[in-house]
Amino acid sequence: MPIIKQLDPHVADMIAAGEVVERPASVVKELIENSLDAGATAITLEISGGGLTYIRITDNGVGMSAEDANMAFRRYATSKLRTGRDLEAIGTLGFRGEALAAISAVSRIDLLTRSADESEGTSITVEAGQVVNAGPAGCPQGTTMIVRDLFFNTPARLKFMKSDKAEAAAVTAMLVGVALSHPAVSFRYIRDGREEYHTPGDGSVRSAIYTLLGRDFARGLVEVDGKGDGITVTGFVTAPAEARGSRSHQRFYVNGRLVKSKLLQSALEQAYRNVQFTKKFPGCVLYITVGLGAVDVNVHPAKTEVKFVSEKQVFDGVYYSVLTALEESSYMPEITLSRDTEKVLQTKASPVMATQPSVQPEPPQQPKPPTLPTQQSAYPPPMTEDEGTLQDAIDVLYQNVLPLPTTRPAVSEAIAAEPPCQMPEPPAPEHMDEETEDQPYRIIGEALGTYILVERGDEVLFIDKHAAHERVIFDRLKSQAYEPMSQTLLTPMTMELGPQHTAVLAEHTELLNRFGFELDPFGTTTIALRQVPADIDLDEMEPFLAKLATSLTLGKTPDLSECRDEVLHTIACKAAIKAGRRSDPMEHFELAGRVLQGEVQYCPHGRPVALTLSRGQLDKQVRRSS
């Protein structure tokens, strides 16, 4: 008696359903992709009971003839492939010919469809994979698919479903992901009788993002538009100051298909090095277009993973497109006044103030960064003796940042010797606080010894002078290929770093040697430092090495440029103007000019160097009516 037997077709369909139909969201994805492949420009999705009870998808696509409608539920029946060669260049979202067969095997389905060249439509009812009713019906062009009682005949699968709320949330996430890939299609989403989303379908990615992801996400976006070497990268990424606590806001589309890809994720995040907080992640909606033959989408039953023929080409395309967009961005976050401030005003307001109407000003328009002249800066003569304190401070700064020249330059010469920054020619110091045609802003002072206050149009900018100066120094050191000098310690310095950090540092001694470190394990939990970079204070050495060891322990590839950046971060932070010290007006003017030009936006650790406070926000807080 033979042991091996061919499975019953219905059992085979149920097994296939387990691969393709994991939950209601999987059904929604497959059916919406069919609608998009059919050329629909308007799609309505309605669910109830988390999608387990009821799913209805209606589109205005090309529809199906009666003959095609009867074929659609058969396994491996598809209009999107003809030969094996077609698999080498797939241009449709669906192509396997398994979705409808798999879905119908574990549910009850009603299909209503009509093509443009037919006078009447077709109605088909399928239950557990079997057609129970079929015939003509009146309906508009397009297709309506109703899926009821999902997994009604597979209780083992049904018991693994989550609550209706959780399943509905998964459907919502799926709909948002697919809708963002087609901004020219209007999506309407109804959940338990309530409309959740209705995208305009106007072709604008920003409009779709605003509707689907909300105003807060849409507000802090930087546009990406890169092309070259057979790849196009477009879309939006979040400004570094708007980074998120997880990667849940990262969405990548390859040739219109929403995919998961560690390669794309890594390329995106590498572009944010030195401009973003640690343990924060950028958000994005990025569209990557490559040749159909340069990507394989047939590596996963749900078609959510892809493989690229040239991974380096794709990585570089995404990395450099995002990096360029960030460098050219002039985004500056606004200060958000808390509601507590408003409550205090209400509590302390006089009776007269309390009776005044609350005026809601129109939202202020984000002003465009000024276009500044591009000539080299021309600075005033060296400072006089009574400014010796500032001169001494700058002497220390340059001693810590760069090897001293044979003759120390004067203050003005030292600043002018930096790489050209395309700054406007400054007026005489006594006129720096005046707004002119070439200088469309006014420096109005310094607050708390930390923030430079600048008035520009109808807003006030608060510039963190330490953060801005730190970025200037970091960029200069990096552009000059500066390598830290080493100093040998007369007495080895021991550090207790724990067994894990000690082991990982010992493993990468060759890498550390290139930055002036010479260290040996001293037991299993301690290291002995014999040589260190001259630009890092000894009291900063232990936290620096602990941070570096943590990065290596987390599995990050030892990257020479990353380690170098960490050293330069430390040097720049030490050399920058310190918060709390009153600065000279020339320093204010120099830093403010770089920030307003867009040359300096974030400190090396990712903090924004400036915030804005609009006149409308201030007027609202004090209830100013005019």
C-alpha positions in Angstrom: 0.0 0.0 0.0 1.6 3.3 -1.0 2.5 5.7 1.7 2.8 8.9 -0.4 -0.5 10.2 -1.8 -1.5 13.4 -3.6 -3.4 15.8 -1.4 -7.0 16.6 -2.0 -7.1 19.9 -4.0 -9.1 21.6 -1.2 -6.6 20.6 1.4 -3.8 21.9 -0.8 -5.7 25.2 -1.1 -6.1 25.5 2.6 -2.3 24.9 3.1 -1.7 27.6 0.5 -4.0 29.9 2.4 -1.9 29.5 5.4 1.1 30.9 3.5 -0.7 33.8 1.8 -3.6 34.6 4.2 -2.2 35.1 7.7 -4.9 37.5 9.0 -7.5 39.9 7.6 -4.8 42.4 6.7 -3.3 39.9 4.3 -6.7 39.6 2.5 -7.0 43.4 2.3 -3.4 43.6 0.8 -4.0 41.0 -1.9 -7.4 42.4 -3.0 -6.3 46.0 -3.0 -3.3 45.1 -5.1 -5.6 43.4 -7.6 -7.6 46.6 -7.8 -4.5 48.7 -8.4 -3.3 46.2 -11.1 -6.8 46.7 -12.7 -6.1 50.4 -13.1 -8.5 51.6 -10.4 -8.4 55.4 -9.5 -10.9 55.1 -6.6 -10.9 52.3 -4.1 -13.3 51.9 -1.1 -12.4 49.5 1.8 -15.0 48.7 4.5 -14.4 46.3 7.4 -16.2 45.2 10.5 -15.3 42.8 13.3 -11.6 43.5 12.6 -12.0 42.1 9.1 -12.8 38.6 10.3 -16.5 39.2 10.0 -16.7 41.4 6.9 -14.4 42.9 4.3 -15.7 44.8 1.2 -13.5 46.3 -1.4 -15.0 48.3 -4.4 -13.0 49.7 -7.2 -13.6 51.4 -10.6 -10.9 49.4 -12.5 -11.3 47.6 -15.7 -13.5 44.8 -14.2 -13.8 41.3 -15.5 -15.8 39.5 -18.1 -18.1 36.5 -17.1 -15.5 34.1 -18.4 -12.6 35.7 -16.5 -14.7 36.0 -13.3 -15.3 32.2 -13.3 -11.6 31.5 -13.8 -10.4 33.9 -11.2 -10.9 31.6 -8.2 -8.9 28.7 -9.7 -5.5 28.1 -8.3 -2.6 29.5 -10.4 -5.0 31.4 -12.6 -3.6 34.9 -13.4 -3.6 37.5 -16.2 -0.2 38.8 -15.2 2.2 36.1 -16.3 2.4 33.9 -19.3 5.9 32.3 -19.3 8.7 31.7 -16.9 10.7 34.6 -18.5 8.0 37.0 -17.2 9.3 36.3 -13.7 12.5 38.1 -14.6 10.8 41.5 -15.0 7.6 41.7 -12.9 5.8 45.0 -13.2 2.6 44.2 -11.4 1.8 44.0 -7.6 0.1 40.6 -7.9 1.3 37.8 -10.1 1.3 34.4 -8.4 -2.4 33.5 -9.2 -2.9 32.1 -5.6 -4.5 34.9 -3.7 -8.2 34.5 -4.7 -8.0 30.7 -4.5 -6.3 30.9 -1.1 -8.8 33.5 0.3 -11.9 31.7 -1.0 -10.7 28.4 0.6 -11.1 29.8 4.1 -14.0 32.2 3.7 -17.3 33.0 2.0 -16.9 35.4 -1.0 -19.3 37.5 -3.1 -18.0 38.9 -6.3 -19.7 41.5 -8.5 -17.9 42.8 -11.6 -18.3 44.2 -15.1 -15.9 45.1 -17.8 -16.3 48.2 -20.0 -17.2 46.2 -23.1 -20.1 44.3 -21.5 -23.6 45.5 -21.0 -24.2 43.5 -17.8 -22.0 42.3 -15.0 -21.4 39.0 -13.3 -22.2 37.8 -9.8 -20.4 34.8 -8.2 -20.7 33.4 -4.7 -17.9 31.1 -3.4 -17.8 29.2 -0.2 -14.8 27.2 1.1 -13.3 27.3 -2.4 -16.4 26.0 -4.2 -18.6 28.1 -6.5 -22.2 27.9 -5.1 -23.9 30.5 -7.3 -23.0 32.4 -10.6 -25.0 34.5 -13.0 -25.5 37.8 -14.6 -26.2 41.0 -12.6 -26.5 44.7 -13.1 -23.5 46.7 -11.7 -21.2 49.6 -12.7 -17.9 49.0 -14.3 -15.3 47.8 -11.9 -15.2 45.1 -9.2 -16.7 44.6 -5.7 -15.3 41.8 -3.6 -17.0 40.9 -0.3 -15.3 38.5 2.1 -17.3 37.1 5.0 -16.5 34.9 8.0 -12.8 34.6 7.4 -11.3 31.2 8.7 -14.8 29.9 9.5 -13.8 26.4 8.4 -10.3 26.5 10.0 -10.9 26.9 13.7 -7.2 26.1 14.5 -6.2 29.3 12.6 -9.1 31.3 14.0 -8.1 30.8 17.6 -4.7 32.5 16.9 -6.4 35.7 15.7 -6.1 38.7 18.0 -8.9 40.9 19.2 -11.0 42.7 16.7 -9.3 46.0 17.7 -5.9 44.6 17.1 -6.8 43.0 13.7 -8.5 46.2 12.6 -5.3 48.1 13.5 -3.3 45.7 11.3 -5.8 46.3 8.4 -5.5 50.1 8.9 -1.7 49.9 8.8 -1.8 47.8 5.7 -4.2 50.3 4.0 -2.0 53.2 4.9 1.1 51.5 3.5 -0.6 50.6 0.2 -2.3 54.0 -0.2 1.0 55.9 0.2 2.4 54.0 -2.7 -0.3 55.4 -5.0 -1.1 59.0 -4.2 -3.0 59.4 -7.5 -5.6 56.9 -6.3 -8.3 58.0 -4.0 -8.7 55.6 -1.0 -11.7 55.6 1.2 -11.6 53.5 4.4 -14.6 52.7 6.5 -14.2 50.8 9.8 -17.3 49.6 11.7 -19.4 52.1 9.9 -17.1 55.1 10.5 -15.0 56.7 7.8 -11.4 56.7 9.0 -9.5 58.0 5.9 -10.3 59.5 2.5 -7.3 60.5 0.5 -7.7 63.1 -2.3 -6.1 61.1 -5.0 -4.6 64.2 -6.5 -1.1 62.7 -7.1 0.6 64.7 -4.4 2.7 62.6 -2.0 2.6 65.3 0.6 -1.2 65.4 0.5 -1.4 61.6 1.0 1.1 61.8 3.9 -0.8 64.6 5.6 -4.1 62.6 5.3 -2.7 59.2 6.3 0.1 60.0 8.7 -1.1 63.2 10.3 -0.1 66.9 10.5 2.7 66.4 12.9 4.6 63.9 10.7 3.9 65.9 7.6 5.2 69.2 9.1 8.8 68.1 9.6 9.6 66.6 6.2 12.5 67.1 3.9 12.0 66.3 0.2 14.2 63.8 -1.5 14.8 63.8 -5.2 17.8 61.8 -6.5 18.6 60.1 -9.7 21.6 58.3 -11.3 23.2 55.0 -12.2 19.9 53.3 -13.0 18.1 54.2 -9.8 15.7 57.0 -8.9 14.9 57.9 -5.2 12.1 60.3 -4.4 9.8 61.0 -1.5 10.3 62.5 1.9 12.3 61.9 5.1 11.9 63.5 8.5 14.1 66.3 9.6 16.7 65.1 12.1 15.0 67.1 14.9 11.8 65.1 14.2 13.3 61.7 14.7 11.2 58.9 16.2 11.7 56.4 19.0 11.3 53.4 16.6 11.5 52.5 13.0 7.7 52.2 12.6 7.6 55.3 10.5 10.0 54.0 7.8 8.2 53.1 4.6 10.1 52.0 1.5 8.6 51.3 -1.9 10.4 49.5 -4.7 8.8 50.0 -8.1 5.5 50.8 -6.3 5.6 47.9 -3.9 5.8 48.3 -0.1 8.8 46.2 1.1 10.9 45.4 4.1 14.6 45.8 3.5 17.5 46.0 6.0 19.6 47.3 3.1 17.3 50.3 2.5 16.9 50.8 6.3 20.7 50.9 6.8 21.3 53.3 3.8 18.7 55.7 5.3 20.1 55.7 8.8 23.7 56.0 7.6 22.7 59.3 5.9 21.7 60.7 9.4 25.1 60.1 11.0 26.3 63.2 12.9 22.9 65.0 12.6 20.6 62.9 14.7 20.2 61.9 18.4 21.4 58.5 19.3 18.6 55.9 19.9 16.4 57.8 17.6 15.3 56.8 14.1 14.4 58.8 11.0 11.0 58.4 9.4 10.5 58.2 5.7 8.2 57.6 2.7 10.7 56.8 0.0 10.1 55.5 -3.5 12.9 53.6 -5.1 12.6 52.9 -8.8 15.0 50.4 -10.5 14.9 48.4 -13.7 12.4 45.5 -13.5 15.2 43.0 -14.1 17.3 44.5 -11.3 15.1 43.4 -8.5 13.5 40.0 -7.5 10.1 40.3 -5.8 9.5 36.6 -5.9 11.4 35.7 -2.7 8.5 35.7 -0.2 4.9 34.4 -0.5 3.5 37.8 0.7 5.8 39.7 -1.7 7.0 41.9 1.1 10.8 41.2 0.7 12.9 41.8 -2.4 16.5 41.1 -3.5 18.6 43.4 -5.6 21.0 42.4 -8.3 23.4 45.2 -7.3 22.9 45.9 -3.5 25.8 48.5 -3.5 24.2 50.5 -6.3 20.9 50.6 -4.4 22.5 51.4 -1.1 24.5 54.3 -2.6 21.5 55.6 -4.4 19.4 55.9 -1.3 22.3 57.0 0.9 23.5 59.9 -1.3 19.9 61.0 -2.2 18.9 61.3 1.5 22.3 62.9 2.5 22.0 65.5 -0.2 18.4 66.3 0.8 19.4 66.8 4.5 22.4 69.0 3.6 20.2 71.2 1.4 17.4 71.4 3.9 16.7 74.6 5.8 14.1 73.1 8.2 14.1 74.7 11.6 11.8 73.4 14.4 9.4 75.8 16.1 9.1 76.3 19.8 5.9 74.8 21.1 4.5 76.7 24.1 2.9 74.3 26.6 -0.7 74.5 27.7 0.5 75.1 31.2 1.7 78.5 30.2 -1.8 79.3 29.0 -3.3 78.1 32.2 -1.0 80.3 34.2 -2.1 83.3 32.1 -5.7 82.5 32.7 -5.2 82.1 36.5 -3.3 85.4 36.9 -5.2 87.4 34.3 -7.0 90.6 35.6 -10.8 90.8 35.2 -10.3 93.1 32.2 -8.0 90.6 30.5 -10.3 87.7 31.3 -13.2 89.3 29.5 -11.3 90.1 26.3 -12.1 87.7 23.4 -9.4 85.2 22.6 -8.2 85.8 19.1 -6.8 82.9 17.1 -4.3 84.3 14.6 -3.7 82.6 11.3 -0.9 80.0 11.4 2.3 81.7 10.5 3.9 80.9 7.2 7.4 79.3 7.5 9.7 82.0 6.0 12.1 81.0 3.3 15.8 81.2 4.4 17.4 84.4 3.1 19.5 84.4 0.0 22.8 85.8 1.2 25.7 87.2 -0.8 28.5 84.8 -1.6 31.6 86.9 -1.1 34.3 86.1 1.4 33.9 87.7 4.9 35.8 90.9 5.6 36.3 91.4 9.3 37.3 94.5 11.3 40.8 95.0 12.7 42.1 92.9 15.7 40.5 93.6 19.0 41.9 96.1 21.5 43.5 95.2 24.8 40.4 95.6 26.8 39.0 92.6 24.9 41.9 90.4 25.9 39.6 87.9 27.7 38.0 86.9 24.4 41.4 86.9 22.6 42.7 84.5 25.3 39.7 82.2 24.9 40.2 82.0 21.2 43.9 81.2 21.7 42.8 78.2 23.8 40.2 77.2 21.2 42.8 77.1 18.4 45.4 75.3 20.5 42.9 72.5 21.2 41.6 72.2 17.6 44.5 72.5 15.2 48.3 72.5 15.5 49.4 76.1 16.0 51.0 77.9 13.0 54.5 79.4 13.4 52.9 82.8 14.1 49.5 83.0 15.7 47.0 84.9 13.5 45.0 87.7 14.8 41.4 87.0 15.7 40.0 88.3 12.5 42.6 86.4 10.4 42.0 83.1 12.3 38.3 83.2 11.6 38.7 84.3 8.0 41.2 81.4 7.4 38.4 78.9 7.7 37.0 77.4 4.5 34.8 79.9 2.7 31.3 79.9 4.2 29.7 82.3 1.8 28.9 84.8 4.6 27.7 88.4 3.9 30.2 91.2 4.5 29.5 92.3 8.0 28.8 96.0 8.8 30.6 97.8 11.5 30.0 96.3 14.9 27.8 99.1 16.1 25.3 98.4 13.3 25.1 94.6 13.6 21.7 94.9 15.3 20.2 96.6 12.3 18.3 94.9 9.5 19.4 95.8 6.0 18.7 94.6 2.4 21.7 92.3 2.5 21.1 91.3 6.0 17.4 90.4 6.3 17.6 89.8 10.1 18.5 91.6 13.2 20.6 90.3 16.1 18.9 91.5 19.2 21.0 90.1 22.0 22.0 87.1 24.0 19.9 85.2 26.6 21.1 83.2 29.6 24.6 83.3 28.2 23.6 80.5 25.9 21.2 81.6 23.1 21.8 84.2 20.4 18.5 86.0 19.8 17.7 86.9 16.2 14.7 88.7 14.8 13.8 87.7 11.3 10.5 88.8 9.8 7.6 87.8 12.1 9.7 85.4 14.2 12.4 85.2 16.7 15.2 82.6 16.4 17.0 81.2 19.5 20.4 80.0 18.4 22.3 77.7 20.7 25.8 79.2 20.3 27.6 76.2 21.8 25.8 73.7 19.5 26.3 75.9 16.4 30.0 76.5 17.1 30.6 72.8 17.8 29.2 72.0 14.4 31.4 74.6 12.7 34.5 73.1 14.3 33.5 69.5 13.6 32.8 70.2 9.9 36.1 72.0 9.6 38.1 69.2 11.2 36.4 66.6 9.1 36.9 68.5 5.9 40.6 68.9 6.6 41.1 65.2 7.1 42.3 66.0 10.6 43.9 63.0 12.4 44.3 63.1 16.2 47.8 63.3 17.6 48.9 60.8 20.2 50.5 61.3 23.6 52.3 58.6 25.6 51.4 58.4 29.3 54.3 58.2 31.7 52.2 55.9 33.9 49.7 53.5 32.3 46.1 54.5 33.1 43.8 51.6 34.2 40.1 51.5 33.6 37.5 49.1 34.9 35.1 48.5 32.0 33.7 45.1 32.7 34.4 41.8 30.9 32.3 42.4 27.8 33.7 45.9 27.0 37.2 44.8 27.8 37.0 41.9 25.5 35.5 43.9 22.6 38.1 46.6 22.9 40.9 44.1 23.0 39.5 42.5 19.8 39.7 45.9 18.0 43.1 47.1 19.2 44.3 47.6 15.6 41.4 49.9 14.9 42.0 51.9 18.1 45.7 52.2 17.3 44.8 54.3 14.3 43.4 56.9 16.6 46.3 57.2 18.9 45.2 54.6 21.4 47.5 51.9 22.7 45.9 49.6 25.3 46.3 46.1 26.7 43.9 44.0 28.6 44.7 44.0 32.3 42.9 40.9 33.5 39.4 40.1 32.2 37.6 43.3 33.3 40.2 46.0 33.1 42.3 47.7 30.4 45.6 49.6 30.7 46.0 52.7 28.5 49.6 53.5 27.5 48.9 56.0 24.7 45.9 58.2 24.1 44.8 60.9 21.6 46.2 64.3 22.7 42.9 66.0 22.0 40.8 64.1 24.5 41.1 64.9 28.2 42.0 62.0 30.4 38.8 62.5 32.5 36.8 62.1 29.3 38.6 58.9 28.2 36.6 56.3 30.2 33.1 57.5 28.9 34.5 57.7 25.4 35.9 54.2 25.4 32.7 52.8 27.1 30.6 54.4 24.4 32.8 53.0 21.7 32.7 49.5 23.3 29.0 49.7 23.5 28.6 50.4 19.8 30.9 47.5 19.0 29.1 45.2 21.5 25.8 45.9 19.8 27.1 44.4 16.6 27.9 47.5 14.6 30.6 46.9 12.0 33.8 48.5 13.1 33.9 51.5 10.8 37.0 53.6 10.7 35.0 56.8 9.7 32.5 56.2 12.6 35.3 55.9 15.2 37.0 59.0 13.7 33.8 60.9 14.0 33.4 60.0 17.6 36.9 61.4 18.3 36.2 64.6 16.4 32.8 65.0 18.2 34.7 65.0 21.5 37.3 67.5 20.2 34.7 69.8 18.8 32.6 69.8 21.9 35.6 70.6 24.1 36.8 73.4 21.8 33.4 75.1 21.2 32.1 78.2 22.9 30.7 77.1 26.3 27.2 77.9 27.3 27.0 80.5 30.1 29.9 82.6 28.8 29.0 85.9 27.4 30.2 86.2 23.8 31.4 89.1 21.6 28.9 90.6 19.0 31.2 89.4 16.3 30.8 85.8 17.4 27.1 86.3 17.4 27.1 87.7 13.9 29.4 85.0 12.6 27.3 82.1 14.0 24.0 83.6 13.2 25.0 84.1 9.6 26.0 80.5 9.2 22.8 79.3 10.8 20.5 81.5 8.7 22.4 80.6 5.5 21.6 76.9 6.3 25.3 75.9 6.6 24.8 74.9 10.2 21.6 73.2 11.3 22.5 70.4 13.8 25.2 69.8 16.2 27.3 66.7 15.7 25.1 64.8 18.1 21.9 65.7 16.3 20.5 68.5 18.3 19.0 71.4 16.3 21.1 74.5 16.8 18.1 76.9 16.5 14.4 77.1 17.3 11.9 79.6 16.1 9.1 81.3 18.0 6.5 83.1 15.8 4.8 86.3 16.4 1.5 84.5 16.2 2.5 82.1 19.1 3.4 85.1 21.3 0.3 87.0 20.4 -1.9 84.0 21.3 -0.2 83.5 24.7 -0.7 87.1 25.8 -4.1 87.3 24.1 -3.0 90.2 21.9 -5.9 91.2 19.6 -3.9 93.2 17.0 
